[in-house]
Amino acid sequence: MDTEISFAEAMLRRGAALLEADAAAEAAQRADEAAMAGTGEPLERLARLLAHAAAAEAPLLVFSEGGSRPDLFDEAARQSAAPLTGRVGLLARARQAERAVMFEFDGTGPLTGNRIVAAILRPEERPDLLDAYIAVGRLRGTAAELTVVPAALRFDAAALARTLAMIGAAAERSVNAAGAALGHAASMVAMPGHEQGTAPAALLDLFWHGLTLSSVRARRDGLEGMPVQGSA
C-alpha cells in the first residue's frame, strides 16, 4: 500500500484509470479523442489530458519542490519575486524539448495548504510554443481533489522575443510595456469555469511561475539554444 503519494501522481493515476475506462467503453480511435477533448468534471478532463501526455511521452518528467532539483525551484522563486521588467526576457527564452513536463510546488498566500501542479505541454513540434495547465488542490488519502477550477494558457515565447526586440529597452523600464508584450504572447484557453478566456490575478501568477520554472530549466539544462521556430 502506498504510504506517500504526490498530488501530481494522484492526478496521473486518476487520468490513467479514466483512460482505461474510456478504452473499455469505446473503440480505440474514440479513446484517443476522448483523452484530448475530455468529458465530465474539470478534474477528470485535466487528469485525462495529463495521463494521455504521460503515456505519449513515457517517461513523463515530474519535478517536485523539495525533490531532486531544488536549484530549479530556488531560482524560479527568486525570478518570480523580481519585477516583471526584470524577468520578461527570461520568459522569452522558454523552450521545451519534451512533449510534457510537470512541476509541483506548494501554494502560498491565499493558496497556502494547497499543492500546485503546473503542467507544461508542447502542442506542436515547436519547442517555443507551450500550453500551461494549472491545477490547484490537495490530497484526500491517495486521491486528488481540486480546490480551484483548472485553467490553461497558451504561451508563444517566439512572439514574446520578437516583441521585446521591437520595443527594446522599454520592456526593462516600464511594467506596462513588459505586461503588454506578455499579453501579445499569451492567451487563455477556454476550459470549464473559464469559458470567457479570463482568469484572476492569483491564477495568472501561477501561470507565470510555472513558465518561469520551465524557462529556468531551459537555461540550466542547455535548452535555450534550441532555434526559434515561431513568428509573431
C-alpha positions in Angstrom: 0.0 0.0 0.0 1.3 3.5 -0.8 2.4 5.4 2.3 3.1 8.6 0.4 1.9 10.0 -3.0 2.2 13.4 -4.5 -0.7 15.5 -5.9 0.8 15.1 -9.4 1.0 11.3 -9.1 -2.6 11.2 -7.8 -3.8 13.2 -10.9 -1.9 11.0 -13.2 -3.3 7.8 -11.6 -6.8 9.2 -11.9 -6.3 10.1 -15.5 -4.8 6.7 -16.3 -7.9 5.0 -14.8 -10.2 7.2 -16.8 -8.4 6.4 -20.0 -8.7 2.7 -19.2 -12.4 3.1 -18.7 -12.7 5.1 -22.0 -10.8 2.4 -23.9 -13.1 -0.3 -22.5 -16.2 1.6 -23.4 -15.3 2.9 -26.8 -13.4 1.9 -29.9 -9.6 2.6 -29.8 -9.8 5.7 -32.1 -12.5 7.2 -29.8 -10.4 6.7 -26.7 -7.7 8.9 -28.0 -10.3 11.6 -29.0 -11.9 11.4 -25.5 -8.5 11.8 -23.9 -7.8 15.1 -25.7 -11.3 16.6 -25.8 -12.3 15.4 -22.3 -15.6 14.8 -20.8 -17.0 15.1 -17.3 -15.8 17.2 -14.4 -12.8 19.6 -14.6 -10.6 17.2 -12.6 -11.5 14.3 -15.0 -10.8 16.4 -18.1 -7.4 17.6 -16.9 -6.4 14.2 -15.4 -7.2 12.6 -18.8 -5.1 15.1 -20.6 -2.1 14.7 -18.3 -2.3 10.9 -18.4 -2.5 11.0 -22.2 0.6 13.1 -22.3 2.3 10.8 -19.9 1.5 7.8 -22.0 2.8 9.5 -25.1 6.0 11.0 -23.5 6.9 7.9 -21.4 8.5 8.6 -19.1 6.9 11.9 -18.2 9.2 14.3 -16.3 7.8 15.5 -13.0 9.8 18.0 -10.9 8.6 18.4 -7.3 9.6 21.2 -4.9 11.8 19.6 -2.3 12.8 16.9 -4.7 16.0 16.2 -6.7 16.2 19.6 -8.5 16.0 22.3 -5.7 18.0 24.6 -8.0 15.1 25.0 -10.4 12.6 26.0 -7.6 15.1 28.2 -5.8 15.9 30.2 -8.9 12.3 30.3 -10.1 11.2 31.7 -6.7 13.8 34.5 -7.0 12.8 35.3 -10.5 9.1 35.3 -9.7 9.7 37.7 -6.8 11.5 40.1 -9.2 9.7 42.9 -11.0 8.2 41.8 -14.3 10.6 44.1 -16.2 13.5 42.0 -14.8 12.1 38.6 -15.8 10.2 39.1 -19.0 13.4 38.4 -21.0 13.8 35.0 -19.3 10.3 34.0 -20.2 11.1 34.8 -23.9 13.8 32.1 -23.8 11.4 29.3 -22.6 12.0 26.1 -24.6 10.9 22.5 -24.1 12.1 19.5 -26.0 9.7 17.1 -24.4 6.0 16.9 -25.1 5.1 17.4 -21.5 6.8 18.3 -18.2 5.1 18.8 -14.8 6.2 21.0 -11.9 4.7 20.5 -8.5 5.0 23.0 -5.7 3.4 24.4 -2.5 0.8 27.1 -2.7 1.5 30.4 -0.9 -0.7 33.3 0.4 -4.4 32.5 0.0 -3.4 29.2 -1.5 -1.4 28.0 1.5 -2.2 24.4 2.2 -2.8 23.6 -1.4 -0.5 21.8 -3.8 0.0 23.3 -7.3 0.7 21.4 -10.5 1.9 23.4 -13.5 1.8 21.1 -16.5 3.7 22.5 -19.5 2.8 20.8 -22.7 4.2 21.3 -26.2 1.2 21.1 -28.6 3.3 21.3 -31.8 6.8 20.4 -32.9 7.9 23.9 -32.0 9.9 24.0 -28.7 8.9 27.6 -28.1 5.1 27.2 -28.2 3.8 26.0 -24.8 0.5 25.3 -23.2 0.5 25.7 -19.5 -2.2 24.0 -17.4 -2.6 24.9 -13.7 -4.3 22.6 -11.2 -4.7 23.6 -7.5 -5.8 21.1 -4.9 -4.9 18.7 -2.2 -4.8 15.0 -1.4 -7.6 13.2 0.2 -5.9 9.9 1.1 -4.4 8.9 -2.3 -7.0 10.8 -4.4 -6.5 14.3 -5.9 -9.2 16.9 -5.0 -9.2 20.2 -6.9 -9.9 23.4 -4.8 -9.8 25.8 -7.8 -11.1 25.2 -11.3 -8.2 24.3 -13.5 -7.1 26.7 -16.2 -4.9 26.7 -19.3 -2.9 29.3 -21.1 -1.0 29.2 -24.5 2.3 31.0 -24.4 4.3 31.8 -27.6 7.9 32.5 -26.5 8.9 33.4 -30.0 6.2 36.1 -30.2 7.4 37.5 -26.9 11.1 37.5 -28.0 10.2 39.3 -31.3 8.1 41.9 -29.4 10.9 42.6 -26.9 13.3 43.0 -29.8 11.0 45.6 -31.4 10.4 47.7 -28.2 13.9 47.4 -27.0 14.8 48.8 -23.5 11.2 49.9 -22.9 10.4 46.5 -21.5 13.1 46.9 -19.0 12.0 50.3 -17.8 8.2 50.0 -18.0 6.0 47.4 -16.3 3.2 48.4 -18.7 5.4 47.7 -21.7 6.5 44.4 -20.3 2.9 43.5 -19.5 1.8 44.4 -23.0 4.5 42.3 -24.5 3.4 39.3 -22.4 -0.2 39.9 -23.3 0.7 39.7 -27.0 2.4 36.4 -26.5 -0.2 34.7 -24.2 -3.9 33.8 -24.4 -6.2 31.9 -22.1 -7.5 28.6 -23.4 -11.3 28.2 -22.8 -11.9 25.5 -20.2 -15.0 24.8 -18.0 -15.1 27.6 -15.4 -13.0 29.9 -17.6 -15.1 30.0 -20.8 -14.7 33.7 -21.2 -10.9 33.4 -21.5 -10.2 35.3 -18.3 -8.5 34.3 -15.0 -8.0 36.0 -11.7 -4.6 37.6 -10.9 -3.6 34.9 -8.5 -4.1 32.3 -11.2 -2.1 34.3 -13.7 0.7 34.5 -11.2 0.7 30.7 -11.1 0.9 30.5 -14.9 3.9 32.9 -14.9 5.6 30.9 -12.1 5.1 27.6 -14.0 6.5 29.2 -17.2 9.4 30.7 -15.2 10.2 27.2 -13.9 10.2 26.0 -17.5 12.4 28.9 -18.5 14.9 28.3 -15.7 15.1 24.7 -16.6 15.7 25.6 -20.3 18.6 27.8 -19.2 20.1 25.4 -16.7 19.7 22.3 -18.9 21.0 23.9 -22.1 17.7 24.2 -24.0 17.9 27.9 -24.7 19.9 27.2 -27.8 17.0 25.5 -29.5 16.1 27.6 -32.6 13.2 30.0 -32.5 10.6 28.5 -34.9 7.5 30.7 -34.4 6.7 34.1 -35.7 4.8 37.0 -34.0 
